[in-house]
């Protein structure tokens, strides 16, 4: 009897060792642990491991996009949070990644970040070209919004008198008249909470892109997406166009097609866990968002998952 117990224990231990040995560890690089995007990545890790128990997932607190891309290039992360504009720069070895090309490909995007060009209604500004010489916030200091705003305005030949600060500092400056507006990421196609707060007490409006400005962005900044926005009473506008980028997940350069497929399939199939952690995902079709607004190549494994789900990927993204 004791021999049988010993044999059973040995078989169990062997099975457990085999399971552990066959499991693949997947480290997701997120951002600051206080961020809503960190909570999203925690939910993504859960979704992937639930769908594919052989993948042992974990989430790593990082410095976000640029840090994640560099860590993926060194093999320290398997996948990570990116903005599609920064991913485009890394993949093509330009701008911040000049001389440091990183062949990371997009898996999927989960949030669209249209950039709203917001001004006080009493500023006497009705189009973007009139922002030259106006005290104006390019977005939170050090953010992708700020860097992109400066580049876009430069291409348009518009030279505001930039007001720098955190989003909270810029909001206060707008409310008390020290700044006439700022550029701020929308949540989907609606104002974010901070802009809504400003608009409650200080009437604002949104400035849309002209057709000529759209052409300039498409030609000179292909890493950006052009987004059709509905407008409304709070925006003091009808439908308008703006530029933006997506927030998503990309893979380390050497990720296998099979792992990329599993991560992407799990993410685009889930409709509850990710949305519970990141409420702006409610009602959002991740697969549709990805194929519509991607600006750099999608990983072949992710392409397979997207197309199996009925979302064709254009040839220029493969």
Order of alpha helices (4+ residues) and beta strands (2+ residues): alpha-beta-alpha-beta-alpha-beta-alpha-beta-beta-alpha-beta-alpha-beta-alpha-beta-alpha-beta-beta-alpha-alpha-alpha-alpha
